[in-house]
Amino acid sequence: MRISAMAQMLVSEADFTLPDPALVASRLIEHMAEHDVVCETSGASTTAHLGIGSGVLEATQSCLKVRVEAPDLGALELLREFVVSHVAEFADGVKPAFAWRGNVSKGARLANFREVRLKSAVDLTPRMRRLTFTGDVARFAGDEEIHVRLYFPPEGVSEPEWPRPGADGGIVWPSDEKRPEVRYYTVRRADVEAGEIEIDVLLHDDAGPGSAFASAARPGAICGMAGPVGRIAPVSDWTLLAGDETALPAIARMLELMPDEARGLALIEVDGPADELPIRTPEGVALRWIHRTTEPSERPLVDAIRTAEIPSNSSDAYIWVACEHGDAKAIRSHLRTDRGLQRDRHQVVGYWERSTEAHA
């Protein structure tokens, strides 16, 4: 979803009462900057450009004032949820009082939410499983935002309960025993006519909710889906796409969406040859598979990006990377410090943390 300057934007505003609004604001801004969100500060206000919309933060003595804007109600819901969850995270256990004003959700379900049912599961590699869901998937079929949020009900819950709009304009979640777990995934393919959508899930020994669901993979199982979200690499003179297995579905989708005349390089770190997948790649984009070593101190993806040949004469090179948080931090530093790359010419995202493997 590209936001046109002429598009009519929907707006929600809220005042979060906090003991230290400035501290929470600074933590939130720092968090967004770490995830390559462009933030611009003017006086007491900071504007964050969040892809599906934008947000403005202003800390006063008594509260954190927030304004979010988006072109549709579904995107606005995501922005409100982003703000609420992160304000709670950075408020050191304090539960702020707030109420959203303006364009708020009033239906029985969130505008960007759909319930989907598992149709089939197919193993692509020993660690990657493709799940095909059926349902009303038209909302997720675009090519500009290719990620969705999957809601996994707790095991043993026969009738899932989903988040819903609250009276304060926020989101009301089910009780803890029925609350679904949420993870982000890439849409590999969506067939609106057939009502099908495909999601590739990485399987882990220490399974998180997504991996556990995919491992069980019983046809008929119900999930929730919301979105779409997530920026893809823009069309550029030359593009570098890089990541580990967690980013493999996104890199594969972006390679398939590239024009035939595209030029660039794709670097994908996996355990070994068995984890490689056939991917349609433009003739001018080289695909390199990087096999991981058993030495935990080695960082093959970081090293590959450090030594990659990026055309110095290209005025429009773009780099997109998604991987482990520590590796992402090192890559981001290299691109900005050693390569002198401007913020608008790269996106580097941490998908998981090595200590917890929280992404999946």
Residue frames as qw, qx, qy, qz and C-alpha x, y, z in Angstrom:
[[0.000, 0.889, 0.457, 0.000, 0.00, 0.00, 0.00],
 [0.424, 0.156, 0.000, 0.892, 1.65, 3.19, -1.14],
 [0.101, -0.747, -0.481, 0.448, 0.47, 6.29, 0.65],
 [0.338, 0.561, 0.317, 0.687, -0.26, 9.13, -1.74],
 [0.157, -0.091, -0.284, 0.941, 0.08, 12.68, -0.55],
 [0.371, -0.149, -0.266, -0.877, -3.41, 13.24, -1.96],
 [0.470, -0.293, -0.830, -0.069, -4.97, 10.30, -0.07],
 [0.469, -0.640, 0.016, -0.608, -7.49, 11.18, 2.61],
 [0.360, 0.209, -0.807, 0.419, -5.93, 10.07, 5.88],
 [0.660, -0.607, -0.387, -0.215, -7.78, 8.68, 8.88],
 [0.153, 0.540, -0.492, 0.665, -6.59, 10.00, 12.24],
 [0.715, -0.563, -0.414, 0.002, -6.61, 8.79, 15.85],
 [0.132, 0.626, -0.415, 0.647, -5.23, 10.69, 18.84],
 [0.762, -0.512, -0.395, 0.028, -4.64, 9.74, 22.48],
 [0.059, -0.761, 0.439, -0.475, -3.02, 11.15, 25.62],
 [0.815, -0.126, -0.539, 0.170, -1.15, 8.53, 27.68],
 [0.397, -0.834, 0.198, -0.327, -0.88, 9.57, 31.35],
 [0.870, 0.093, -0.348, 0.338, 2.56, 8.47, 32.59],
 [0.582, -0.730, -0.051, 0.354, 4.97, 9.28, 35.46],
 [0.311, -0.573, 0.410, 0.638, 7.77, 10.05, 32.98],
 [0.695, 0.646, 0.264, -0.173, 6.36, 10.69, 29.47],
 [0.255, 0.848, -0.430, -0.175, 9.69, 11.97, 28.13],
 [0.337, -0.425, 0.839, 0.046, 11.49, 8.74, 29.08],
 [0.671, 0.295, 0.674, -0.093, 8.87, 6.55, 27.41],
 [0.535, 0.820, 0.024, -0.204, 8.96, 8.75, 24.30],
 [0.059, 0.767, -0.619, -0.157, 12.76, 8.55, 24.06],
 [0.482, -0.183, 0.857, 0.006, 12.70, 4.76, 24.46],
 [0.673, 0.523, 0.501, -0.151, 10.04, 4.41, 21.78],
 [0.403, 0.870, -0.205, -0.197, 11.93, 6.67, 19.37],
 [0.163, -0.611, 0.767, 0.110, 15.16, 4.76, 20.00],
 [0.622, 0.086, 0.775, -0.066, 13.37, 1.46, 19.39],
 [0.642, 0.704, 0.259, -0.160, 11.95, 2.68, 16.08],
 [0.196, 0.854, -0.447, -0.180, 15.34, 4.02, 14.98],
 [0.397, -0.384, 0.831, 0.063, 16.88, 0.59, 15.69],
 [0.588, 0.327, 0.739, 0.025, 14.35, -0.88, 13.27],
 [0.289, 0.047, 0.493, 0.819, 15.16, 1.66, 10.55],
 [0.063, 0.823, 0.564, 0.029, 12.01, 3.73, 11.06],
 [0.319, 0.373, 0.037, 0.871, 12.73, 7.26, 9.87],
 [0.313, -0.766, -0.488, 0.278, 12.04, 9.69, 12.73],
 [0.286, 0.500, 0.059, 0.815, 12.14, 13.48, 12.37],
 [0.369, -0.611, -0.510, 0.480, 12.18, 15.72, 15.43],
 [0.130, 0.539, 0.148, 0.819, 11.05, 19.34, 15.34],
 [0.340, -0.533, 0.233, -0.738, 10.85, 21.13, 18.66],
 [0.477, -0.250, 0.699, -0.470, 8.98, 18.92, 21.15],
 [0.862, 0.260, 0.209, -0.381, 7.41, 16.69, 18.48],
 [0.202, -0.363, 0.842, 0.344, 8.81, 13.64, 16.69],
 [0.777, 0.358, -0.041, -0.516, 7.22, 12.29, 13.52],
 [0.446, -0.249, 0.847, 0.150, 7.77, 8.61, 12.68],
 [0.593, 0.378, -0.392, -0.593, 7.24, 7.37, 9.10],
 [0.550, -0.189, 0.777, -0.242, 5.87, 3.86, 9.60],
 [0.089, -0.039, 0.891, 0.443, 5.21, 2.65, 6.06],
 [0.053, -0.529, -0.823, -0.199, 1.47, 2.03, 6.43],
 [0.174, -0.911, -0.305, -0.215, 1.07, 5.50, 7.96],
 [0.345, 0.456, -0.367, 0.734, 2.75, 7.89, 10.35],
 [0.556, -0.669, -0.470, 0.151, 2.78, 8.85, 14.00],
 [0.138, 0.683, -0.211, 0.686, 3.58, 11.99, 15.97],
 [0.658, -0.442, -0.508, 0.337, 4.83, 11.89, 19.58],
 [0.056, 0.666, -0.181, 0.722, 5.00, 14.81, 21.99],
 [0.571, -0.327, -0.641, 0.394, 5.92, 14.42, 25.66],
 [0.204, -0.758, 0.015, -0.620, 4.50, 16.93, 28.12],
 [0.120, -0.446, 0.679, -0.570, 4.95, 17.03, 31.90],
 [0.612, -0.074, 0.559, -0.554, 1.90, 14.84, 32.52],
 [0.828, 0.294, 0.444, -0.176, 1.32, 12.77, 29.39],
 [0.298, -0.199, 0.697, 0.621, 2.58, 11.44, 26.09],
 [0.556, 0.565, 0.155, -0.589, 0.47, 12.87, 23.26],
 [0.371, -0.081, 0.826, 0.416, 0.18, 10.58, 20.24],
 [0.592, 0.552, 0.050, -0.585, -1.37, 11.13, 16.83],
 [0.435, -0.094, 0.821, 0.358, -1.44, 8.37, 14.21],
 [0.531, 0.546, -0.080, -0.643, -2.54, 8.66, 10.58],
 [0.360, -0.067, 0.883, 0.294, -3.23, 5.98, 7.96],
 [0.282, 0.098, -0.477, -0.826, -5.17, 5.67, 4.69],
 [0.649, -0.254, -0.560, -0.448, -7.61, 3.03, 5.98],
 [0.661, -0.586, 0.162, -0.440, -9.03, 1.77, 9.26],
 [0.981, -0.075, -0.124, 0.128, -7.12, -1.52, 9.20],
 [0.593, 0.396, -0.274, 0.646, -3.77, 0.24, 8.97],
 [0.222, -0.658, 0.205, -0.690, -4.86, 2.69, 11.67],
 [0.880, -0.427, -0.023, -0.208, -5.66, -0.24, 13.98],
 [0.881, 0.099, -0.203, 0.415, -2.16, -1.62, 13.49],
 [0.274, 0.544, -0.246, 0.754, -0.61, 1.75, 14.33],
 [0.532, -0.626, 0.117, -0.558, -2.74, 2.12, 17.48],
 [0.962, -0.262, -0.074, 0.014, -1.79, -1.38, 18.60],
 [0.699, 0.339, -0.245, 0.580, 1.89, -0.64, 17.89],
 [0.032, -0.627, 0.245, -0.739, 1.73, 2.48, 20.07],
 [0.731, -0.527, 0.061, -0.429, -0.20, 0.88, 22.93],
 [0.971, -0.108, -0.144, 0.155, 1.98, -2.24, 23.14],
 [0.633, 0.328, -0.245, 0.657, 5.25, -0.30, 23.03],
 [0.216, -0.664, 0.193, -0.689, 4.16, 2.38, 25.47],
 [0.862, -0.449, 0.023, -0.233, 3.29, -0.43, 27.90],
 [0.911, 0.105, -0.180, 0.357, 6.65, -2.11, 27.21],
 [0.466, 0.393, -0.223, 0.760, 8.69, 1.03, 27.87],
 [0.357, -0.699, 0.002, -0.619, 6.67, 2.30, 30.85],
 [0.177, 0.309, -0.804, 0.476, 8.40, -0.06, 33.35],
 [0.186, -0.282, -0.919, 0.201, 5.23, -1.85, 34.37],
 [0.191, 0.338, 0.332, -0.860, 3.07, 1.27, 34.68],
 [0.252, 0.495, 0.794, 0.246, -0.35, 0.87, 33.06],
 [0.033, -0.082, 0.049, 0.995, -1.09, 4.23, 31.44],
 [0.344, 0.612, 0.594, -0.393, -4.59, 5.69, 31.27],
 [0.014, -0.229, 0.490, 0.841, -5.63, 6.60, 27.72],
 [0.543, 0.534, 0.606, -0.230, -8.56, 6.79, 25.30],
 [0.323, 0.041, 0.564, 0.758, -8.32, 7.07, 21.53],
 [0.320, 0.668, 0.291, -0.606, -10.26, 9.82, 19.77],
 [0.228, 0.508, -0.495, -0.667, -11.09, 10.39, 16.11],
 [0.752, 0.220, -0.464, -0.413, -11.40, 7.47, 13.69],
 [0.329, -0.328, 0.835, -0.293, -11.83, 4.40, 15.88],
 [0.313, -0.018, -0.895, -0.318, -13.03, 0.86, 15.17],
 [0.523, -0.101, 0.347, -0.772, -16.62, 0.04, 16.15],
 [0.763, 0.099, -0.496, -0.403, -17.30, -3.36, 14.57],
 [0.914, -0.359, 0.108, -0.152, -17.33, -6.77, 16.22],
 [0.872, -0.072, 0.175, 0.452, -13.91, -7.51, 14.68],
 [0.253, -0.631, 0.260, 0.685, -10.91, -5.46, 13.69],
 [0.575, 0.707, -0.031, -0.410, -11.10, -4.08, 10.17],
 [0.345, 0.649, -0.655, -0.178, -7.85, -5.71, 9.04],
 [0.379, -0.257, 0.862, -0.216, -8.60, -9.12, 10.64],
 [0.758, 0.152, -0.396, -0.496, -9.71, -12.30, 8.87],
 [0.715, -0.280, 0.616, -0.177, -10.21, -15.84, 10.15],
 [0.550, 0.485, -0.602, -0.315, -8.53, -18.46, 7.96],
 [0.908, -0.181, 0.322, -0.198, -8.54, -22.26, 7.97],
 [0.206, -0.529, 0.769, 0.295, -5.59, -24.55, 7.23],
 [0.836, 0.371, -0.119, -0.387, -6.06, -26.52, 4.01],
 [0.955, 0.172, -0.141, 0.195, -2.72, -28.29, 3.64],
 [0.356, -0.828, 0.408, 0.147, 0.93, -28.43, 4.71],
 [0.892, 0.411, -0.075, 0.174, 3.83, -29.38, 2.44],
 [0.637, -0.589, 0.230, 0.440, 7.51, -29.75, 3.38],
 [0.491, 0.858, -0.153, -0.015, 9.76, -27.65, 1.14],
 [0.386, 0.541, -0.666, 0.340, 13.00, -28.50, 2.97],
 [0.556, -0.203, -0.750, 0.295, 13.74, -30.41, 6.20],
 [0.235, -0.336, -0.485, 0.772, 13.11, -27.14, 8.10],
 [0.227, 0.184, -0.088, -0.952, 10.65, -25.19, 5.95],
 [0.193, 0.395, 0.898, -0.020, 6.95, -26.06, 5.67],
 [0.152, -0.108, -0.315, -0.931, 4.44, -24.35, 3.37],
 [0.175, 0.409, 0.777, -0.445, 1.00, -23.84, 4.90],
 [0.101, -0.263, -0.534, -0.797, -1.99, -23.16, 2.64],
 [0.140, 0.353, 0.636, -0.672, -4.93, -21.38, 4.26],
 [0.013, 0.485, 0.673, 0.558, -8.39, -20.71, 2.87],
 [0.114, -0.672, -0.513, 0.522, -10.67, -17.77, 3.58],
 [0.254, 0.940, 0.217, 0.070, -11.32, -14.17, 2.60],
 [0.702, -0.324, 0.145, 0.617, -7.74, -13.31, 1.62],
 [0.438, 0.760, 0.259, 0.404, -8.23, -10.46, -0.88],
 [0.243, -0.968, 0.068, -0.010, -6.89, -7.91, 1.62],
 [0.607, -0.597, 0.450, 0.271, -3.51, -9.68, 1.73],
 [0.816, 0.345, 0.399, 0.238, -3.00, -10.21, -2.00],
 [0.255, 0.960, -0.104, -0.049, -1.11, -7.01, -2.88],
 [0.852, 0.252, -0.118, 0.443, 2.53, -6.87, -3.98],
 [0.156, 0.751, -0.234, 0.598, 3.66, -3.76, -2.07],
 [0.397, -0.500, 0.590, -0.493, 3.15, -5.00, 1.49],
 [0.694, 0.169, -0.666, -0.213, 3.81, -8.72, 1.67],
 [0.219, 0.088, -0.849, 0.473, 3.73, -9.53, 5.39],
 [0.587, -0.513, -0.339, -0.526, 0.85, -10.48, 7.68],
 [0.247, -0.379, 0.700, -0.552, 0.31, -11.11, 11.37],
 [0.620, -0.143, -0.735, -0.233, -0.78, -14.67, 12.15],
 [0.488, -0.435, 0.403, -0.640, -2.77, -15.28, 15.36],
 [0.503, 0.076, -0.861, -0.011, -2.27, -18.79, 16.80],
 [0.684, -0.535, -0.046, -0.493, -4.92, -19.91, 19.34],
 [0.327, -0.507, 0.750, -0.271, -3.69, -21.74, 22.46],
 [0.313, 0.100, -0.928, -0.176, -3.51, -25.52, 22.12],
 [0.082, -0.301, -0.911, 0.271, -6.77, -27.22, 23.03],
 [0.259, 0.426, 0.267, -0.824, -9.00, -24.21, 22.38],
 [0.386, 0.354, 0.815, 0.248, -11.77, -25.48, 20.07],
 [0.177, 0.865, 0.420, 0.209, -13.47, -22.10, 19.57],
 [0.511, 0.036, -0.103, 0.853, -10.78, -19.40, 19.26],
 [0.073, -0.920, -0.320, 0.214, -11.38, -15.91, 20.60],
 [0.569, 0.397, 0.139, 0.706, -9.83, -12.98, 18.74],
 [0.197, -0.304, -0.210, 0.908, -8.90, -9.40, 19.62],
 [0.108, 0.729, 0.623, 0.261, -11.72, -6.92, 19.04],
 [0.107, 0.558, -0.003, 0.823, -12.24, -3.15, 19.04],
 [0.341, -0.386, -0.656, 0.552, -12.54, -1.63, 22.51],
 [0.046, -0.892, -0.449, 0.017, -14.69, 1.19, 23.77],
 [0.320, -0.794, 0.108, 0.506, -11.58, 3.37, 24.26],
 [0.518, 0.796, -0.226, -0.218, -10.63, 2.98, 20.58],
 [0.105, -0.583, 0.804, 0.056, -7.91, 0.48, 21.39],
 [0.647, 0.120, -0.707, -0.259, -7.89, -3.32, 21.14],
 [0.697, -0.392, 0.406, -0.442, -9.44, -5.71, 23.66],
 [0.360, 0.351, -0.861, -0.070, -7.66, -9.07, 23.95],
 [0.819, -0.299, -0.427, -0.238, -9.13, -12.36, 25.21],
 [0.670, -0.679, 0.274, -0.123, -8.24, -13.61, 28.69],
 [0.108, -0.670, 0.724, 0.126, -4.74, -15.10, 29.10],
 [0.569, -0.059, 0.820, -0.020, -5.91, -18.71, 28.76],
 [0.625, 0.576, 0.526, 0.031, -7.55, -17.95, 25.40],
 [0.099, 0.884, -0.191, -0.414, -5.24, -15.19, 24.13],
 [0.885, 0.414, 0.086, 0.194, -3.68, -16.07, 20.76],
 [0.538, -0.488, 0.296, 0.620, 0.05, -15.70, 20.13],
 [0.488, 0.855, 0.080, -0.156, 1.00, -13.36, 17.28],
 [0.573, -0.336, 0.468, 0.584, 3.89, -13.69, 14.83],
 [0.375, 0.733, -0.174, -0.539, 4.76, -11.99, 11.51],
 [0.662, 0.021, 0.684, 0.306, 5.09, -13.98, 8.28],
 [0.100, 0.386, -0.458, -0.794, 5.52, -13.37, 4.55],
 [0.762, 0.424, 0.324, -0.366, 2.75, -14.09, 2.07],
 [0.393, -0.249, 0.728, 0.503, 4.37, -16.32, -0.56],
 [0.081, -0.164, -0.702, -0.688, 1.29, -16.48, -2.78],
 [0.340, 0.337, 0.559, -0.677, -2.32, -15.33, -2.61],
 [0.036, -0.204, -0.787, -0.581, -5.04, -16.55, -4.97],
 [0.327, 0.085, 0.299, -0.892, -8.09, -14.35, -4.42],
 [0.649, 0.069, -0.425, -0.627, -10.31, -16.31, -6.82],
 [0.668, -0.054, -0.742, 0.029, -9.54, -19.61, -5.07],
 [0.560, -0.742, 0.036, -0.368, -9.56, -17.97, -1.63],
 [0.925, -0.172, -0.137, 0.309, -6.11, -19.39, -0.81],
 [0.022, 0.920, -0.342, 0.191, -2.99, -17.94, 0.77],
 [0.907, 0.052, -0.306, 0.285, 0.40, -19.61, 1.29],
 [0.289, -0.876, 0.331, -0.197, 2.76, -19.00, 4.21],
 [0.771, 0.261, -0.514, 0.272, 6.21, -20.61, 4.57],
 [0.588, -0.754, 0.164, -0.244, 7.10, -21.37, 8.19],
 [0.379, 0.524, -0.713, 0.271, 10.55, -22.25, 9.53],
 [0.864, -0.394, -0.291, -0.120, 10.49, -25.25, 11.90],
 [0.017, 0.680, -0.585, 0.442, 12.55, -25.12, 15.13],
 [0.531, -0.076, -0.808, 0.243, 13.56, -27.76, 17.65],
 [0.125, -0.340, -0.564, 0.742, 12.70, -25.25, 20.37],
 [0.073, 0.507, 0.647, 0.566, 9.40, -24.40, 18.74],
 [0.145, 0.130, 0.241, -0.951, 7.62, -21.10, 19.19],
 [0.542, 0.380, 0.527, -0.533, 3.87, -20.81, 18.50],
 [0.584, 0.595, -0.255, -0.490, 4.24, -20.57, 14.72],
 [0.253, 0.421, -0.866, -0.096, 6.68, -23.45, 14.46],
 [0.290, 0.028, 0.881, -0.373, 4.55, -25.57, 16.83],
 [0.630, 0.460, 0.270, -0.564, 1.42, -24.90, 14.76],
 [0.540, 0.584, -0.485, -0.363, 3.21, -25.75, 11.52],
 [0.029, 0.324, -0.943, 0.074, 4.68, -28.94, 13.00],
 [0.436, 0.218, 0.775, -0.403, 1.23, -30.20, 14.03],
 [0.210, 0.259, -0.509, -0.794, -0.35, -28.88, 10.79],
 [0.281, 0.324, 0.896, -0.117, -3.81, -30.45, 11.00],
 [0.063, -0.281, -0.531, -0.797, -6.12, -29.51, 8.09],
 [0.372, -0.682, -0.572, -0.263, -9.09, -27.58, 9.39],
 [0.484, -0.436, -0.360, 0.667, -7.12, -25.80, 12.12],
 [0.090, 0.919, 0.313, 0.221, -8.16, -22.16, 12.50],
 [0.498, -0.182, -0.108, 0.841, -5.87, -19.12, 12.67],
 [0.119, 0.919, 0.254, -0.277, -6.39, -15.39, 12.59],
 [0.594, 0.178, 0.267, 0.737, -4.68, -13.16, 10.03],
 [0.001, -0.930, -0.226, 0.289, -4.24, -9.38, 9.97],
 [0.414, -0.334, 0.374, 0.760, -2.45, -6.87, 7.79],
 [0.870, 0.195, -0.112, 0.439, -0.89, -6.46, 5.36],
 [0.312, -0.915, 0.169, 0.189, 2.26, -4.77, 6.67],
 [0.735, -0.314, 0.409, 0.441, 5.94, -4.50, 5.81],
 [0.308, 0.831, -0.250, -0.389, 7.97, -2.55, 3.30],
 [0.903, 0.169, 0.261, 0.295, 9.68, -4.33, 0.42],
 [0.436, -0.349, 0.299, 0.774, 12.82, -3.13, -1.29],
 [0.421, 0.759, 0.117, -0.483, 11.92, -0.38, -3.79],
 [0.802, 0.499, 0.196, 0.264, 12.77, -0.68, -7.46],
 [0.281, -0.846, 0.287, 0.352, 16.39, 0.52, -7.78],
 [0.464, 0.710, -0.498, -0.179, 19.29, 0.54, -10.22],
 [0.529, 0.254, -0.787, 0.188, 20.94, -2.21, -8.15],
 [0.697, -0.512, 0.072, -0.497, 19.59, -4.16, -5.16],
 [0.277, 0.259, -0.880, 0.284, 21.16, -6.32, -2.46],
 [0.782, -0.388, -0.092, -0.480, 18.77, -8.68, -0.63],
 [0.383, 0.322, -0.801, 0.329, 20.26, -10.60, 2.27],
 [0.646, -0.422, 0.250, -0.585, 19.12, -12.69, 5.22],
 [0.142, -0.217, 0.957, -0.127, 19.01, -16.05, 6.94],
 [0.063, -0.273, -0.938, -0.205, 16.27, -18.72, 6.82],
 [0.057, 0.600, 0.608, -0.517, 13.79, -16.48, 8.63],
 [0.199, 0.642, -0.100, -0.734, 14.06, -14.00, 5.75],
 [0.247, -0.059, 0.847, 0.467, 14.09, -16.62, 2.99],
 [0.270, 0.622, 0.734, 0.033, 10.33, -16.34, 2.21],
 [0.082, 0.896, 0.135, -0.416, 10.54, -12.54, 2.00],
 [0.158, -0.558, 0.566, 0.586, 13.67, -12.58, -0.18],
 [0.305, 0.169, 0.874, 0.338, 12.14, -15.20, -2.49],
 [0.238, 0.775, 0.572, -0.127, 8.94, -13.16, -2.85],
 [0.013, 0.863, -0.102, -0.495, 10.86, -9.95, -3.59],
 [0.257, -0.323, 0.731, 0.543, 13.07, -11.69, -6.16],
 [0.295, 0.399, 0.840, 0.218, 9.97, -13.02, -7.91],
 [0.142, 0.874, 0.400, -0.235, 8.44, -9.53, -7.94],
 [0.250, -0.602, 0.309, 0.693, 11.51, -7.89, -9.47],
 [0.629, 0.689, -0.064, -0.354, 11.36, -6.80, -13.12],
 [0.947, 0.211, 0.106, 0.217, 13.25, -8.93, -15.63],
 [0.501, 0.699, -0.174, 0.481, 15.84, -6.17, -16.15],
 [0.538, -0.825, 0.123, -0.119, 16.68, -5.91, -12.43],
 [0.608, 0.461, -0.516, 0.388, 20.32, -6.04, -11.34],
 [0.453, -0.697, 0.335, -0.444, 21.73, -6.98, -7.97],
 [0.359, 0.266, -0.862, 0.240, 22.76, -9.70, -5.52],
 [0.769, -0.454, -0.070, -0.444, 20.91, -12.00, -3.11],
 [0.248, 0.369, -0.817, 0.367, 22.73, -13.56, -0.13],
 [0.791, -0.376, -0.108, -0.470, 20.89, -16.23, 1.88],
 [0.014, 0.446, -0.832, 0.331, 22.44, -17.96, 4.90],
 [0.889, -0.173, -0.139, -0.401, 21.20, -21.50, 5.63],
 [0.744, -0.471, 0.474, -0.020, 22.49, -24.60, 7.40],
 [0.400, -0.269, 0.778, 0.403, 23.41, -26.49, 4.24],
 [0.125, 0.083, -0.688, -0.710, 22.44, -27.59, 0.71],
 [0.086, -0.405, -0.910, -0.030, 19.27, -29.33, 1.91],
 [0.016, -0.666, -0.473, 0.576, 17.86, -25.94, 2.99],
 [0.010, -0.265, 0.378, 0.887, 18.22, -24.32, -0.43],
 [0.496, 0.554, 0.604, -0.287, 15.09, -23.68, -2.49],
 [0.380, 0.317, 0.530, 0.689, 14.57, -23.00, -6.21],
 [0.032, 0.741, 0.304, -0.597, 13.77, -19.29, -6.63],
 [0.516, 0.692, 0.345, 0.369, 12.94, -17.44, -9.83],
 [0.396, -0.658, 0.046, 0.639, 15.66, -14.81, -10.08],
 [0.459, 0.871, -0.022, -0.174, 16.12, -12.13, -12.75],
 [0.865, 0.336, -0.068, 0.366, 19.10, -12.81, -15.00],
 [0.294, 0.692, -0.254, 0.608, 20.91, -9.74, -13.70],
 [0.535, -0.655, 0.319, -0.428, 20.59, -10.73, -10.02],
 [0.486, 0.304, -0.803, 0.163, 23.14, -13.22, -8.69],
 [0.790, -0.492, -0.020, -0.366, 21.92, -15.64, -6.00],
 [0.370, 0.426, -0.752, 0.342, 24.48, -16.91, -3.46],
 [0.819, -0.483, -0.247, -0.184, 23.67, -19.49, -0.79],
 [0.079, 0.629, -0.624, 0.457, 25.87, -19.20, 2.30],
 [0.810, -0.241, -0.534, -0.037, 26.25, -22.39, 4.34],
 [0.452, -0.797, 0.225, -0.332, 26.55, -21.92, 8.08],
 [0.456, 0.364, -0.751, 0.309, 29.53, -23.31, 9.97],
 [0.699, -0.470, -0.536, 0.051, 29.41, -25.08, 13.35],
 [0.442, -0.048, -0.342, 0.828, 31.52, -22.35, 14.96],
 [0.099, -0.818, -0.557, 0.100, 29.11, -20.08, 16.91],
 [0.279, -0.663, 0.014, 0.695, 31.55, -17.14, 16.88],
 [0.239, 0.004, 0.585, 0.775, 31.50, -16.96, 13.08],
 [0.351, 0.632, 0.377, -0.579, 28.99, -14.68, 11.36],
 [0.473, 0.106, 0.664, 0.568, 28.96, -15.69, 7.68],
 [0.228, 0.805, 0.508, 0.207, 26.13, -13.36, 6.59],
 [0.210, -0.932, 0.021, 0.295, 27.80, -10.35, 8.20],
 [0.475, -0.426, 0.529, 0.560, 31.11, -11.25, 6.56],
 [0.456, 0.389, 0.673, 0.434, 29.46, -11.76, 3.16],
 [0.116, 0.935, 0.330, 0.064, 27.86, -8.32, 3.25],
 [0.353, -0.818, 0.207, 0.404, 31.10, -6.69, 4.38],
 [0.400, -0.311, 0.646, 0.571, 32.92, -8.12, 1.36],
 [0.512, 0.607, 0.604, 0.065, 30.09, -7.75, -1.18],
 [0.282, -0.031, 0.326, 0.902, 30.83, -5.61, -4.21],
 [0.193, 0.784, 0.511, -0.295, 28.27, -2.82, -4.30],
 [0.510, 0.545, 0.292, 0.599, 28.53, -0.71, -7.47],
 [0.323, -0.457, -0.196, 0.805, 30.15, 2.59, -6.55],
 [0.009, -0.032, 0.368, 0.929, 28.81, 4.25, -9.70],
 [0.206, -0.528, -0.772, -0.288, 25.18, 3.39, -8.95],
 [0.100, -0.268, 0.200, -0.937, 23.27, 6.42, -7.70],
 [0.694, -0.212, -0.029, -0.687, 20.28, 4.30, -6.80],
 [0.469, 0.089, -0.869, 0.127, 21.57, 1.19, -5.00],
 [0.629, -0.465, 0.125, -0.610, 19.34, -0.22, -2.25],
 [0.315, 0.199, -0.899, 0.231, 20.10, -2.81, 0.44],
 [0.742, -0.364, -0.032, -0.563, 17.46, -4.88, 2.28],
 [0.359, 0.245, -0.857, 0.276, 18.54, -7.21, 5.10],
 [0.724, -0.447, 0.077, -0.520, 16.65, -9.29, 7.68],
 [0.666, 0.179, -0.686, 0.232, 18.36, -11.66, 10.11],
 [0.623, -0.469, -0.512, 0.361, 19.29, -12.16, 13.80],
 [0.165, -0.974, -0.151, -0.010, 19.23, -8.95, 15.90],
 [0.547, -0.653, 0.283, 0.440, 22.94, -8.95, 16.72],
 [0.554, 0.122, 0.550, 0.613, 23.91, -9.57, 13.11],
 [0.195, 0.824, 0.439, 0.300, 21.47, -6.89, 11.97],
 [0.306, -0.927, -0.001, 0.217, 23.07, -4.36, 14.32],
 [0.560, -0.402, 0.452, 0.566, 26.55, -5.16, 12.98],
 [0.447, 0.401, 0.599, 0.529, 25.36, -4.96, 9.35],
 [0.028, 0.937, 0.334, 0.095, 23.54, -1.67, 9.94],
 [0.402, -0.811, 0.181, 0.384, 26.67, -0.16, 11.49],
 [0.566, -0.114, 0.558, 0.596, 28.81, -1.37, 8.57],
 [0.348, 0.633, 0.558, 0.408, 26.47, 0.07, 5.94],
 [0.077, -0.974, -0.203, -0.061, 26.25, 3.46, 7.61],
 [0.440, -0.804, 0.273, 0.292, 29.79, 3.84, 8.93],
 [0.547, -0.271, 0.619, 0.493, 31.98, 1.93, 6.47],
 [0.390, 0.414, 0.673, 0.472, 29.88, 2.26, 3.33],
 [0.001, -0.219, -0.053, 0.974, 28.45, 5.71, 4.11],
 [0.090, -0.399, -0.790, -0.456, 24.99, 4.60, 3.01],
 [0.286, -0.204, 0.127, -0.928, 22.16, 7.02, 3.72],
 [0.379, 0.081, 0.771, -0.506, 19.18, 5.83, 5.77],
 [0.675, 0.440, 0.151, -0.572, 16.82, 5.99, 2.80],
 [0.541, 0.515, -0.608, -0.269, 19.04, 3.58, 0.81],
 [0.368, 0.131, -0.911, 0.128, 18.82, 0.59, 3.15],
 [0.720, -0.417, 0.046, -0.552, 16.55, -1.32, 5.50],
 [0.404, 0.240, -0.847, 0.251, 18.07, -3.70, 8.06],
 [0.691, -0.416, 0.007, -0.592, 15.70, -5.57, 10.38],
 [0.038, -0.276, 0.916, -0.290, 16.29, -8.01, 13.24],
 [0.673, -0.154, -0.488, -0.535, 13.79, -10.85, 12.88],
 [0.871, -0.396, -0.290, -0.032, 14.87, -12.88, 15.93],
 [0.199, -0.815, 0.490, -0.237, 17.33, -12.94, 18.83],
 [0.545, 0.339, -0.763, 0.070, 19.95, -15.61, 19.17],
 [0.084, -0.204, 0.789, -0.573, 19.25, -16.11, 22.89],
 [0.487, 0.205, 0.597, -0.603, 15.50, -16.67, 22.50],
 [0.062, 0.114, 0.814, 0.567, 14.74, -17.18, 18.80],
 [0.232, 0.417, 0.548, -0.687, 11.69, -15.04, 19.48],
 [0.284, 0.269, -0.378, -0.839, 10.72, -14.42, 15.86],
 [0.533, -0.001, -0.698, -0.479, 9.06, -17.76, 15.14]]
